[in-house]
Amino acid sequence: MTTKPPKKSEETRERILEAALGTFRERGFAGATMREIAGHAGVAVGAAYYYFESKDAIVMAFYERAQQEMAPQLERILATSRTLEQRLRGILEEKLRYFAENRALLGALSSHADPKHPLSPFSADTAAIRSADTAVFERAVADSNVVLPRNIQPYLPRLLWLYQMGILLFWVYDDSPAQQRTEVLFNQTLKMLLVTLKIAKIPLLRPLHKLAAELLEVVYGKA
């Protein structure tokens, strides 16, 4: 049974995390140092390393906190919307809103796409975060009257998670005013996605269903 850290310890850890995010925004992820972070947090360098062994550990804590803080709002979106369109739009808009302040940081971290890097969204280290995020899409699909062939349906939440990652990646590099191109991309691709899901159940497309299922099994393994 684990014991809860003392309140002062939690406050110090949170202060270091906030200082790190501010330093990353000011200096960039690569340019920031643990010494600078400790200075901005008002703690000794050793104390910073006590709570976070590296900048990577700080980013992991940022990922985890983001998921925890967004959870109530995502729960509200799932509870108050009925269609898949409403749910997907709500989920993506909430994430874009939440991460807006740290868009540059996400852009810097996007270079760590290799699954072997611990900060990659595809790595073993981020598996728990990825799994919890995919579960949100599982709930978004449930009760949304989305009917797909049985050999494809189980893969849909993971495909929607991947779609989300594509939108976020485009967004972090979007230099248009107020990221207007991302808004257009999201609106248009969401329409295309919903149309694709509607026509996917047409019997005439069964040969494609088989090919798609075989491909998904190669990519993700047995559903």
N, C-alpha and C positions, 0 to 999 in steps of 0.2 A: 504494500500500500504506500503510495507516494504522498509526501507531505507538501502542503502548499507553501511556496516561498514567502518569507516575511514581506509585509507590505512595502517597507523601505527598499528591499531588494527589488521588488517588482517595479517600483518607481524609478530606481536607478537604471534598471535595464531599459525601461521605456524611454527615459531621458537620453540614453545613449543611442537608441534606435532613432529617435526623432532628430538628434544631432547628426546622425549618419545620413539620414535622408536629406536633410538640409545641406550637408556638405556635398553629397552626390549631385544635388541640383545646382550647386554653386561651382563645383570643381570638376564635375563629371565622375563617373564611377572609377575609371582607370586612374584619374589624377588624384583622387582623394586618398588620404593615408589614415591609418588607425590613430596616429598621433594627433592629426588635425581633428578627427572625430572626438577623441577624448578631450581635447581642449575645448571644443564647442559644447561638450556635455558637462564640462566642469569637473572631470574626474581624472585620476591618474591613468597613464597609458596601461599600466598593469591591470587596473580595474576594468578598462574597456575590454582587454583580452580575457579577463575572468568571465565576463558575460557573453562575449562573442569571440571565438577563436580566430576569426578572419572576417574580411568584408563579405565573403560568400555566405558566412553564417548570418550576417546582418540581413542580407538580401533574402535568405530563407525565412528569417523571422518576419520580414516585410510581407512575403507571400502569404505566410500563415495568418498574420494579423489581418491582411486584406480579406482573406476568405472568411474569417470570423466576423469582421465588421460588416461585410456585405450580406452575410447569411440572413439577418432579419428582413432586409429589404427584398432579397430574392424570394424568401418565403412568402412575403406579402404579394409579390407579383404572381407567384404560382397559385396562391390561394384566391386571388381576386380576378384572374383571367381564365378564360375557358378555351380559346383557340390556340393552336400552335403558333400562329402568327403573333398574337398578342404576347404570348410567353417569351418567344425568341426575341421579339423587339424589346420587351421589358428587360430581359436579362442582359442583352448586349448594351442597351442604353445605360443601364445602371453601372456596368463595368467601365464603359467609356467615361462616365461621369466621375466614378471613384478614382480612376487612375489618371485623370487629367493633369493633376498637379505633378505627377511623377512620370509624365509621358517621355521626357528625355531619358530618364533612367531606364525605362522599359526598352527604349530604342537602343541604348548602350548594351543592355543585357541580351538583346535579340541576336547578338553575334554568337551567343552560346547555345546554338541550336543542336550541336552534336550531342546525342543521347549519352555520350561518355562524360560530358561535363556535368557536374552536380547541379548547376543552376539551369540546365536545359529543361524546358517543360516536358521533355520526353525521357528524362533520366530516371534511374531507379530511386534517386534521392528525392525526387518530386512526385513519386508515384502516389503517395497518400493524398497530396493536394489535387493531383490530376483525377484520382478516383472520386474524390468528393465533388469535384467540379462536374465530372461526367454524370454523377448521380443527380445533379440539378437538371441536366438535360433528359435523364430518364424520367424524372417527374414531369418535365415539360411535355414529353411525348405521351405519358399516361393520361388517359381521360381526354385526349385531344382529338379523338376519332380519326387518328392516322392509321390507316390499314395498309400494310405492305406485305409482300410475299413472306411466308414464314422463315425462309432461308436468308432474308435480308433484314427483317424487322429488328432482330437483336443488335445489329450493328449501328442502327440509326443514332443512338445517343453519342457514340464515339465519333461518328461522322459529323454530328452537330458541334461537338467539342472542337473538332479540327476546323470546321467552318468558322467558329468563333476565333480561333487562333489566327486564321488568315485575315479576318477583319481587323483584329488588334495589331497585327504586324503591318498592314497597310496604313493604319491610323498613326502609328508611331513615326512613320516616315513621311506622312502627308504634310507638305508644306503649303497647301492652299489655305486661304484665309479661313480661320475657324474650322479647319479640316473639312471643308465643304465637300471635297471629292470623296471622303470616307462616307459621308451621309448619303451621297448619290450611290456609291458602290453598295452600301448596306441595303438601301431601299430596293435597288434593282435586283441584286442577287437574292434577297429574301423572297421577292416575287417569283423569281426563276426557281428557287428551291421549292416553294409551295406548289407551283405548277407541276414540277417534276414528281413530287410526292403524290399528287392527285392522279397523274396519268400512269404512274408506276404499276397500279393494280390492273391495268387493262390486260385481259388474257392474251391479246396479240403479242404482247411484249414478253411472254414467258421465256423464250430463248435467251433474251437479254437478262432476265432474272437469274437464270442459271449461271451465265457468264459472270454477272456481277457478284453473285454469292461465292463463286470459286475465287474470284479476285480478292474479295474481302477476307476470305479464309486464309489466303496467302499472306495478306498484310497483317491481319489481327489474330490469326489462329482460329480454332474452332469456337463458334459462338456459344 
